[in-house]
Amino acid sequence: MKSLFLAATLTPLLALPAFADCTADFTAQTSKIPALQSASLFKLGAPPAEKCAAQKDLLDGYIRLSEIYKTCQAELKIPESDIKDQDQVIADQQQSYAQDCGG
């Protein structure tokens, strides 16, 4: 009976959208990108493992931002062209990562 009550209590929490506050999520993620870009540039001459880790972090940051763009497009009034631009940035980053790091 306890598990049924616990499951019933947690179900509404699990149903919350991935981005509960689009503006805050967008602002937080966009503020992370410059630091990730700097770290990636700083690691260009580093050993491959460090360089690839920094590139992966940057790629993950762009992917996260893209997810926010797509999920919050209506609320943030993001034009379709911005989403396409973001998709291109991700494609370029993925290609660079694949060339430099093999995956």
Protein Blocks (a to p, Z undefined) as FASTA:
>chain_A
ZZmmmmmmmmmmmmpcfblblmlmmmmmmmmmmmmmmmmmmmmmmcfklmmmmmmmmmmm
mmmmmmmmmmmmmmnopafklmmmmmmmmmmmmmmmmmmnoZZ
